[in-house]
Amino acid sequence: MGKINPIIKSDLDYIISTDINWGKLEGKTILISGANGFLPAYLVETVLYLNDNVFKIKTQILALVRNKQKALARFVHYMDRTDLQFIIQDVCKPIVIESNLDYIVHAASLASPKYYKDFPVDVLLPNVVGTYNLLELARSKKITGFLLFSSGEIYGEIDEQFMPVKEQDCGYLDSMQVRSCYAQSKRIAETMCISWGQQYGVSIKVVRPFHTYGPQMPLNDGRVFSDFVANIVRGEDIVLKSDGLSKRAFCYLADATVAYFTVLLHGEVGAAYNVGNNNCEISILELANMLIKLFPEDNLKVVMEQRSDTYLVSKVYRSLPDTQKLEKLGWKPKYSLEDGFNNTVQSFKLK
């Protein structure tokens, strides 16, 4: 294995030190779809790190990815491994696996809002057809566990009285608005999971990530916090393309990764869990100013600018998860906003 970014190594050390029964994964085979994506890639790296530092019998990872070059770039430090195998195909095509399979994590999805306007079909299909293909694979292989990556977007427009939002409190989504291609298809994917669980006994669990940030996050995916980090990394003024009054709760990637494994290995079958940090709610404008203050040596400022019409703006003013259900499994976030964003920026500067 090549040299890992020191921020990522520190994250991995923290993740494997948590009170999770990692032995449930030892010697198993895990298929992770969309494995080179921002969130699932940390799952891959965590298992490889466990193989190097904890497990006596290596766990095999089948990394299903659509773009081989992107996958090789993301996992450049792991190319000599026998415990990491790439499956190059679209998740929307039938998936044939000859080997035994113990776990499936379905995280293949076009989650960036920049795709919603011009490529809504491409956004929708992995969440529906891809989910079907993987559930059928899970059914045929009689796997131990299936984890779906859904999204906090499924809640739609929630009245303030329901904040922080609990897993059962879904709000309004207009199915005739193209921006609903992502949230509605995630809702369908969840219903598919519970249906395959009911009719075929597939052991499904669901995580609903809220706003997550950290090392290796794509800096060009159109999300405002990605734009802000990109500005800081490049030494540019932060460009804010709204009034900045919307509020979001941001969760650092290492904390989120611990949550995903917690649900996979300790969560209730047939249940969905919010994954976010409701201790870190902040307005977009406050986040921009916080980042400026974190790096005073750069002498940057916040610049207000009108957003391009290629981006479909969310109607959700506030997005705050209730994580009590997850916390009952023993999960607790470690990183503050300041520490998490400092780590994120430093991880890019140390490349």
Secondary structure, DSSP 8 states (H G I E B T S, - for coil): -----HHHHHHHHHHHHSS--GGGTTT-EEEEETTTSHHHHHHHHHHHHHHHHT-SS--EEEEEES-HHHHHHHTGGGTT-SSEEEEES-TTS-----S---EEEE------GGGTTT-HHHHHHHHHHHHHHHHHHHHHHT-SEEEEE--GGGG-B--GGG-SB-TT---B--TTSTTHHHHHHHHHHHHHHHHHHHHH---EEEEEE-EEE-TT--TTSS-HHHHHHHHHHTT--EEE-S-S--EEEEEEHHHHHHHHHHHHHHS-TT-EEEES-TT-EEEHHHHHHHHHHH-GGG---EEE----TTS-----SEE-B--HHHHTTT------HHHHHHHHHHHHHT-
